């Protein structure tokens, strides 16, 4: 249960500073307890006009607030580069994935079971107990929710599932998440991660809510672009504007109750599962970042918004049950060959 008084102060502070130049959000610094304004670039006070100083626009005392630089935060999918594509079998968390006929790629995340289809939006055929694999909304959907759109491992790997669930991205959302179906191609585990610092296997337990006690803790993610990386939890109770637009054409969406770390990933790592490095507990779903910061959704918010529970006790010898995934045919292979030839013929390396 979040502290009501602190949440009220945080909400008031956000209203006081959110329209200032360079301010993109607010958060709690778990190490100091201060409520902080998030800025793309921290500038000396002498370089700012008086009416743009955070201190001149808040009712909080100087001991209660601060300013933290987070960089320009963007949703972290990336255009496909065919030469980087690789077949991963079985498909595990950390593998590259892409919606069919879309020009971006991201990262497959953890397996989950559907527990409440009244949460989020689901395609027909999904029911309580269905097994799905998660990633970000901007990886699996990105524009319009098209149920049963194929999700591929680009070019070389072919179809690995179908789009079956989403939480739409709107101001005030707490998660960036969507779901695909699974097949016998899917497997338990996370690429590059086996045992945590204390010897426990990654993903065997879940921390649903990152709180002040996790400030300064190290987290680990496995992603398509930068593979396994670690970072430090620096801000909690984050409400921040994330750019979902194209370069030069910003589309800012406010995402609430997320977590900011030091630099954790790069474009293409969107969808990466995030774990506490100490004990391997699943704690987040990475979705955005900058040159200095990473941002992830909390697993408790993923559960509450989409109605799913992470699978923590999977039998590695028993693959997930097929759900709405057609096996590849000769026609699929021929179409793949035509698509590949078309790509190569139209490819003009810079």
LUMPA-780134 format. One record per residue (C-alpha): residue number from 0; residue in one letter; x, y, z. Coordinates in steps of 0.5 Angstrom, whole numbers, plus 500, padded with zeros to 3 digits. Layout:
<sites>
+-----+--------+-----+-----+-----+
| num | residu |  c1 |  c2 |  c3 |
+-----+--------+-----+-----+-----+
| NUM |      A |   X |   Y |   Z |
...
+-----+--------+-----+-----+-----+
</sites>
This chain:
<sites>
+-----+--------+-----+-----+-----+
| num | residu |  c1 |  c2 |  c3 |
+-----+--------+-----+-----+-----+
|   0 |      X | 500 | 500 | 500 |
|   1 |      X | 503 | 507 | 498 |
|   2 |      X | 503 | 512 | 503 |
|   3 |      X | 497 | 517 | 502 |
|   4 |      X | 501 | 523 | 504 |
|   5 |      X | 507 | 522 | 500 |
|   6 |      X | 503 | 521 | 494 |
|   7 |      X | 499 | 527 | 495 |
|   8 |      X | 505 | 531 | 496 |
|   9 |      X | 508 | 528 | 489 |
|  10 |      X | 502 | 529 | 485 |
|  11 |      X | 502 | 537 | 488 |
|  12 |      X | 509 | 537 | 486 |
|  13 |      X | 508 | 535 | 479 |
|  14 |      X | 502 | 540 | 478 |
|  15 |      X | 507 | 545 | 480 |
|  16 |      X | 513 | 544 | 476 |
|  17 |      X | 510 | 540 | 470 |
|  18 |      X | 510 | 546 | 465 |
|  19 |      X | 517 | 548 | 466 |
|  20 |      X | 521 | 548 | 461 |
|  21 |      X | 526 | 542 | 461 |
|  22 |      X | 522 | 538 | 466 |
|  23 |      X | 519 | 531 | 463 |
|  24 |      X | 517 | 528 | 470 |
|  25 |      X | 517 | 527 | 477 |
|  26 |      X | 519 | 522 | 482 |
|  27 |      X | 522 | 520 | 489 |
|  28 |      X | 529 | 519 | 490 |
|  29 |      X | 529 | 513 | 495 |
|  30 |      X | 536 | 514 | 498 |
|  31 |      X | 534 | 521 | 500 |
|  32 |      X | 527 | 521 | 500 |
|  33 |      X | 526 | 527 | 496 |
|  34 |      X | 521 | 529 | 491 |
|  35 |      X | 525 | 530 | 485 |
|  36 |      X | 523 | 534 | 478 |
|  37 |      X | 526 | 530 | 472 |
|  38 |      X | 529 | 534 | 467 |
|  39 |      X | 532 | 532 | 460 |
|  40 |      X | 539 | 536 | 462 |
|  41 |      X | 540 | 539 | 468 |
|  42 |      X | 543 | 546 | 468 |
|  43 |      X | 546 | 551 | 473 |
|  44 |      X | 541 | 555 | 476 |
|  45 |      X | 544 | 562 | 473 |
|  46 |      X | 543 | 560 | 466 |
|  47 |      X | 535 | 559 | 468 |
|  48 |      X | 530 | 565 | 468 |
|  49 |      X | 527 | 566 | 475 |
|  50 |      X | 520 | 563 | 473 |
|  51 |      X | 523 | 557 | 470 |
|  52 |      X | 527 | 555 | 477 |
|  53 |      X | 524 | 549 | 480 |
|  54 |      X | 525 | 552 | 487 |
|  55 |      X | 521 | 558 | 485 |
|  56 |      X | 515 | 554 | 483 |
|  57 |      X | 514 | 549 | 489 |
|  58 |      X | 511 | 550 | 496 |
|  59 |      X | 516 | 544 | 498 |
|  60 |      X | 522 | 547 | 502 |
|  61 |      X | 529 | 546 | 499 |
|  62 |      X | 530 | 540 | 504 |
|  63 |      X | 524 | 536 | 501 |
|  64 |      X | 525 | 537 | 493 |
|  65 |      X | 531 | 536 | 488 |
|  66 |      X | 532 | 536 | 481 |
|  67 |      X | 535 | 530 | 477 |
|  68 |      X | 537 | 529 | 470 |
|  69 |      X | 535 | 523 | 466 |
|  70 |      X | 536 | 525 | 459 |
|  71 |      X | 531 | 524 | 453 |
|  72 |      X | 527 | 518 | 454 |
|  73 |      X | 525 | 514 | 448 |
|  74 |      X | 521 | 508 | 447 |
|  75 |      X | 526 | 503 | 445 |
|  76 |      X | 525 | 499 | 439 |
|  77 |      X | 529 | 500 | 433 |
|  78 |      X | 529 | 499 | 425 |
|  79 |      X | 531 | 492 | 423 |
|  80 |      X | 538 | 490 | 421 |
|  81 |      X | 537 | 484 | 417 |
|  82 |      X | 545 | 482 | 418 |
|  83 |      X | 544 | 482 | 426 |
|  84 |      X | 538 | 477 | 426 |
|  85 |      X | 539 | 470 | 429 |
|  86 |      X | 535 | 464 | 430 |
|  87 |      X | 534 | 462 | 437 |
|  88 |      X | 531 | 456 | 439 |
|  89 |      X | 528 | 455 | 443 |
|  90 |      X | 525 | 462 | 444 |
|  91 |      X | 527 | 465 | 451 |
|  92 |      X | 526 | 471 | 454 |
|  93 |      X | 531 | 476 | 451 |
|  94 |      X | 530 | 474 | 444 |
|  95 |      X | 529 | 478 | 438 |
|  96 |      X | 522 | 479 | 435 |
|  97 |      X | 518 | 483 | 430 |
|  98 |      X | 511 | 484 | 428 |
|  99 |      X | 510 | 481 | 421 |
| 100 |      X | 510 | 487 | 416 |
| 101 |      X | 513 | 492 | 421 |
| 102 |      X | 520 | 495 | 420 |
| 103 |      X | 522 | 495 | 428 |
| 104 |      X | 524 | 490 | 432 |
| 105 |      X | 524 | 489 | 440 |
| 106 |      X | 525 | 483 | 445 |
| 107 |      X | 521 | 478 | 447 |
| 108 |      X | 520 | 478 | 455 |
| 109 |      X | 518 | 472 | 460 |
| 110 |      X | 512 | 467 | 460 |
| 111 |      X | 506 | 468 | 463 |
| 112 |      X | 499 | 465 | 465 |
| 113 |      X | 492 | 469 | 463 |
| 114 |      X | 488 | 470 | 470 |
| 115 |      X | 483 | 475 | 468 |
| 116 |      X | 481 | 477 | 461 |
| 117 |      X | 477 | 483 | 463 |
| 118 |      X | 484 | 486 | 464 |
| 119 |      X | 487 | 489 | 458 |
| 120 |      X | 484 | 487 | 451 |
| 121 |      X | 484 | 480 | 449 |
| 122 |      X | 483 | 477 | 442 |
| 123 |      X | 478 | 471 | 441 |
| 124 |      X | 480 | 464 | 444 |
| 125 |      X | 484 | 467 | 450 |
| 126 |      X | 482 | 464 | 456 |
| 127 |      X | 484 | 464 | 464 |
| 128 |      X | 490 | 459 | 464 |
| 129 |      X | 492 | 461 | 457 |
| 130 |      X | 500 | 461 | 456 |
| 131 |      X | 503 | 468 | 453 |
| 132 |      X | 509 | 471 | 452 |
| 133 |      X | 510 | 478 | 454 |
| 134 |      X | 513 | 484 | 450 |
| 135 |      X | 512 | 492 | 450 |
| 136 |      X | 506 | 495 | 446 |
| 137 |      X | 510 | 499 | 442 |
| 138 |      X | 514 | 492 | 440 |
| 139 |      X | 508 | 487 | 439 |
| 140 |      X | 503 | 493 | 437 |
| 141 |      X | 506 | 499 | 435 |
| 142 |      X | 500 | 502 | 432 |
| 143 |      X | 493 | 498 | 431 |
| 144 |      X | 492 | 492 | 435 |
| 145 |      X | 490 | 487 | 430 |
| 146 |      X | 489 | 480 | 433 |
| 147 |      X | 493 | 474 | 431 |
| 148 |      X | 498 | 479 | 427 |
| 149 |      X | 504 | 474 | 426 |
| 150 |      X | 510 | 475 | 431 |
| 151 |      X | 516 | 473 | 428 |
| 152 |      X | 524 | 472 | 429 |
| 153 |      X | 526 | 477 | 423 |
| 154 |      X | 527 | 474 | 416 |
| 155 |      X | 531 | 468 | 419 |
| 156 |      X | 527 | 465 | 424 |
| 157 |      X | 519 | 466 | 422 |
| 158 |      X | 513 | 466 | 426 |
| 159 |      X | 513 | 464 | 433 |
| 160 |      X | 507 | 467 | 435 |
| 161 |      X | 501 | 471 | 434 |
| 162 |      X | 499 | 478 | 437 |
| 163 |      X | 493 | 476 | 442 |
| 164 |      X | 493 | 482 | 448 |
| 165 |      X | 495 | 489 | 449 |
| 166 |      X | 494 | 495 | 454 |
| 167 |      X | 493 | 501 | 450 |
| 168 |      X | 498 | 506 | 451 |
| 169 |      X | 495 | 513 | 453 |
| 170 |      X | 497 | 518 | 458 |
| 171 |      X | 497 | 516 | 465 |
| 172 |      X | 498 | 508 | 463 |
| 173 |      X | 503 | 505 | 468 |
| 174 |      X | 505 | 499 | 463 |
| 175 |      X | 508 | 498 | 456 |
| 176 |      X | 506 | 491 | 455 |
| 177 |      X | 503 | 487 | 450 |
| 178 |      X | 502 | 479 | 449 |
| 179 |      X | 503 | 474 | 444 |
| 180 |      X | 501 | 466 | 443 |
| 181 |      X | 506 | 461 | 445 |
| 182 |      X | 508 | 455 | 441 |
| 183 |      X | 513 | 449 | 442 |
| 184 |      X | 518 | 453 | 439 |
| 185 |      X | 518 | 457 | 446 |
| 186 |      X | 522 | 455 | 452 |
| 187 |      X | 523 | 457 | 459 |
| 188 |      X | 529 | 461 | 461 |
| 189 |      X | 532 | 468 | 459 |
| 190 |      X | 538 | 468 | 454 |
| 191 |      X | 545 | 469 | 458 |
| 192 |      X | 542 | 468 | 465 |
| 193 |      X | 542 | 462 | 469 |
| 194 |      X | 544 | 464 | 477 |
| 195 |      X | 543 | 470 | 481 |
| 196 |      X | 549 | 472 | 486 |
| 197 |      X | 546 | 468 | 491 |
| 198 |      X | 545 | 462 | 487 |
| 199 |      X | 538 | 462 | 485 |
| 200 |      X | 536 | 461 | 478 |
| 201 |      X | 533 | 467 | 475 |
| 202 |      X | 526 | 468 | 474 |
| 203 |      X | 524 | 463 | 480 |
| 204 |      X | 520 | 469 | 484 |
| 205 |      X | 517 | 475 | 483 |
| 206 |      X | 518 | 482 | 486 |
| 207 |      X | 511 | 486 | 484 |
| 208 |      X | 513 | 493 | 487 |
| 209 |      X | 520 | 496 | 487 |
| 210 |      X | 520 | 501 | 493 |
| 211 |      X | 525 | 505 | 497 |
| 212 |      X | 528 | 499 | 500 |
| 213 |      X | 530 | 497 | 493 |
| 214 |      X | 534 | 504 | 492 |
| 215 |      X | 541 | 503 | 490 |
| 216 |      X | 540 | 495 | 488 |
| 217 |      X | 543 | 492 | 482 |
| 218 |      X | 538 | 490 | 477 |
| 219 |      X | 540 | 485 | 471 |
| 220 |      X | 536 | 485 | 464 |
| 221 |      X | 537 | 481 | 458 |
| 222 |      X | 536 | 484 | 451 |
| 223 |      X | 536 | 484 | 443 |
| 224 |      X | 541 | 489 | 442 |
| 225 |      X | 546 | 490 | 449 |
| 226 |      X | 545 | 483 | 451 |
| 227 |      X | 546 | 482 | 459 |
| 228 |      X | 547 | 489 | 462 |
| 229 |      X | 546 | 491 | 469 |
| 230 |      X | 544 | 498 | 472 |
| 231 |      X | 542 | 501 | 479 |
| 232 |      X | 535 | 503 | 481 |
| 233 |      X | 535 | 511 | 482 |
| 234 |      X | 528 | 513 | 482 |
| 235 |      X | 521 | 510 | 484 |
| 236 |      X | 514 | 513 | 484 |
| 237 |      X | 516 | 515 | 477 |
| 238 |      X | 511 | 519 | 473 |
| 239 |      X | 515 | 521 | 466 |
| 240 |      X | 514 | 523 | 459 |
| 241 |      X | 516 | 518 | 454 |
| 242 |      X | 517 | 520 | 447 |
| 243 |      X | 513 | 514 | 442 |
| 244 |      X | 514 | 518 | 436 |
| 245 |      X | 519 | 518 | 430 |
| 246 |      X | 526 | 522 | 431 |
| 247 |      X | 524 | 530 | 429 |
| 248 |      X | 516 | 528 | 431 |
| 249 |      X | 515 | 527 | 438 |
| 250 |      X | 509 | 524 | 441 |
| 251 |      X | 510 | 524 | 449 |
| 252 |      X | 506 | 520 | 453 |
| 253 |      X | 506 | 520 | 461 |
| 254 |      X | 507 | 513 | 464 |
| 255 |      X | 506 | 513 | 471 |
| 256 |      X | 509 | 509 | 477 |
| 257 |      X | 515 | 506 | 473 |
| 258 |      X | 522 | 505 | 475 |
| 259 |      X | 528 | 509 | 473 |
| 260 |      X | 535 | 506 | 473 |
| 261 |      X | 542 | 508 | 471 |
| 262 |      X | 543 | 506 | 463 |
| 263 |      X | 540 | 499 | 462 |
| 264 |      X | 539 | 498 | 455 |
| 265 |      X | 539 | 501 | 448 |
| 266 |      X | 534 | 501 | 442 |
| 267 |      X | 532 | 494 | 441 |
| 268 |      X | 532 | 492 | 448 |
| 269 |      X | 525 | 494 | 449 |
| 270 |      X | 521 | 488 | 452 |
| 271 |      X | 527 | 486 | 456 |
| 272 |      X | 525 | 482 | 463 |
| 273 |      X | 529 | 486 | 469 |
| 274 |      X | 531 | 482 | 475 |
| 275 |      X | 534 | 483 | 481 |
| 276 |      X | 541 | 481 | 481 |
| 277 |      X | 542 | 479 | 488 |
| 278 |      X | 537 | 474 | 488 |
| 279 |      X | 534 | 473 | 481 |
| 280 |      X | 527 | 476 | 482 |
| 281 |      X | 523 | 478 | 476 |
| 282 |      X | 521 | 485 | 478 |
| 283 |      X | 520 | 489 | 471 |
| 284 |      X | 519 | 490 | 464 |
| 285 |      X | 524 | 495 | 460 |
| 286 |      X | 521 | 499 | 455 |
| 287 |      X | 525 | 506 | 455 |
| 288 |      X | 531 | 509 | 456 |
| 289 |      X | 536 | 515 | 454 |
| 290 |      X | 544 | 515 | 454 |
| 291 |      X | 544 | 516 | 462 |
| 292 |      X | 537 | 512 | 464 |
| 293 |      X | 533 | 506 | 463 |
| 294 |      X | 526 | 505 | 465 |
| 295 |      X | 522 | 499 | 467 |
| 296 |      X | 514 | 498 | 468 |
| 297 |      X | 513 | 494 | 475 |
| 298 |      X | 511 | 487 | 475 |
| 299 |      X | 505 | 488 | 479 |
| 300 |      X | 502 | 494 | 475 |
| 301 |      X | 503 | 489 | 469 |
| 302 |      X | 499 | 484 | 473 |
| 303 |      X | 494 | 489 | 474 |
| 304 |      X | 493 | 492 | 468 |
| 305 |      X | 493 | 486 | 463 |
| 306 |      X | 491 | 480 | 468 |
| 307 |      X | 497 | 476 | 467 |
| 308 |      X | 501 | 472 | 472 |
| 309 |      X | 509 | 471 | 471 |
| 310 |      X | 510 | 463 | 470 |
| 311 |      X | 516 | 462 | 475 |
| 312 |      X | 515 | 454 | 476 |
| 313 |      X | 516 | 452 | 469 |
| 314 |      X | 518 | 445 | 467 |
| 315 |      X | 524 | 446 | 462 |
| 316 |      X | 522 | 439 | 459 |
| 317 |      X | 515 | 441 | 458 |
| 318 |      X | 514 | 446 | 452 |
| 319 |      X | 508 | 451 | 453 |
| 320 |      X | 502 | 448 | 449 |
| 321 |      X | 500 | 451 | 442 |
| 322 |      X | 495 | 456 | 442 |
| 323 |      X | 493 | 459 | 435 |
| 324 |      X | 500 | 458 | 432 |
| 325 |      X | 500 | 455 | 425 |
| 326 |      X | 506 | 450 | 423 |
| 327 |      X | 510 | 453 | 417 |
| 328 |      X | 508 | 450 | 411 |
| 329 |      X | 512 | 450 | 404 |
| 330 |      X | 508 | 456 | 402 |
| 331 |      X | 511 | 460 | 408 |
| 332 |      X | 518 | 458 | 406 |
| 333 |      X | 517 | 460 | 399 |
| 334 |      X | 514 | 467 | 401 |
| 335 |      X | 520 | 468 | 406 |
| 336 |      X | 524 | 467 | 400 |
| 337 |      X | 521 | 472 | 396 |
| 338 |      X | 521 | 477 | 402 |
| 339 |      X | 528 | 476 | 403 |
| 340 |      X | 530 | 477 | 396 |
| 341 |      X | 526 | 483 | 396 |
| 342 |      X | 529 | 486 | 402 |
| 343 |      X | 536 | 484 | 399 |
| 344 |      X | 535 | 487 | 392 |
| 345 |      X | 532 | 494 | 395 |
| 346 |      X | 537 | 494 | 401 |
| 347 |      X | 542 | 500 | 400 |
| 348 |      X | 547 | 500 | 405 |
| 349 |      X | 549 | 507 | 408 |
+-----+--------+-----+-----+-----+
</sites>
